[in-house]
Amino acid sequence: MRIVYLHQYFATPSGSSGTRSFEMARRLVAAGHEVHVVTSSRLIEGPDRGWGEQTVEGIHVHALANIYSDNMGTIRRIWSYARFALLSMRRARSLGGDVVFATSTPLTISIPGVWASWRNGIPMVFEVRDLWPEMPIAIGALKNRFAIVIARWLEKVTYRRSERVVALSPQMAEGVVATGYEPARVATIPNSCDFDLFSVSPTAGEAFRRRDAWIGDRRLVLYAGSFGQVNDLAYLVRLAEAVYRRDPEIRFLLVGEGREEEHVRSEALRLGVLDVNLKMCGPMPKTEVVSALSAADVACSIFIDLPEMWANSANKWFDALASGTPTLVNYRGWQAELLEATGAGLVVSATDLELAADDLVERLHDPSWCTIAGEAAEELGRARFDRDDLAHQLEDVLEQAVGDHGSRSRRFGPIVRRR
């Protein structure tokens, strides 16, 4: 198949962003498919306000120079989404192909997807990474009534025009079906574990610890991800303060960046934990995060206390499984249920910091728990979330979409594809 893969924030392991699209795309290439990724210029530098092209591990990458940052205000971010969507319409259509695969967020990625699908007479498969517009409405990022109406309309059009929908969690799949979409055409393919990348020798973690005497041989709690509004890293700062009162030797390392970074830093200063038992550092390439996870005793996946967040499929959770690191979460939902059922981590209270600190310190003082939970984490990852297996599932979904679309075309007349 010739696959037109639309993802505004495509990234490789040399960057600090999620790499699901890169990993899936290179596996599709290895399976014999031709993959064209339409993205923004996080990966390559295009000319001012224009497009750049590059081939990365057999993937044809078409990148638009388009400014975006989590630190931008709401209006500027919406404009960035809209500009990318509009300018990608022509590029996506020009690539022709057998299938369009558009992955959110944002939901506006469906605009060039629907356009290319319609104009080229090919099917579209839409991937739901977050339930939009439910998520931005829930966190207060989308308040304008007119904007909400438009977003809900776009959601309906997207699903109606999609031959298949891929959801990144069971709860997301339920949300898609709740809109009236046919359940049989929804596939749940969560984020996944890259064991080739994260299965490293313990010496990688030991070397990471030796580089910073502040860590040394102490217990290490790691967060590696975005410092965004939904992540509520001030929670981890408050947890670090509560843990310090119980054991001042336990260390918290926060790796990443985002619009809440200064707020998190200010809260750490206010509570007196910054550079005491908690450190913050900038984003690391995925390859360096591997060493940090190898060094960590517990890895964190943290979100604000909203039920809408329970459907998440955060990369950091799967990276922890792949590295064999016990995971701490402060939310309910499918991931919490799996951690509790398998013993692969710890589910703590989102509202009672003293109870959460008691639970965490108790586990960290039990070396056997860290070992057993780490082994359970890797076992869970290999059994349920191996990236190679999930890539095969995605390939099957794309082929089914092409096959079903072709069957309808034969019934209702030929469709001419433009390449």
Secondary structure by P-SEA (a helix, b strand, c coil): cccccccccccccccccccaaaaaaaaaaaabbbbbbbbccccccccccbbbbbbccccbbbbcbbbbbccccaaaaaaaaaaaaaaaaaaaaaacccbbbbbccccccaaaaaaaaaaacbbbbbbbcccaaaaaaaacccccaaaaaaaaaaaaaaaaaccbbbbccaaaaaaaaaaccccccbbbbccccccccccccaaaaaaaaaacccccccbbbbbbccccccccaaaaaaaaaaaaaacccbbbbbbbcccaaaaaaaaaaaaccccccbbbbccccaaaaaaaaaaccbbbbcccccccccccccaaaaaaaaabbbbbbccccaaaaaaaacccbbbbbcccaaaaaaaaaaaaacaaaaaaaaaaaaaaaaacccaaaaaaaaaaaaaaaaaaaaaaaaacbbbbbcc
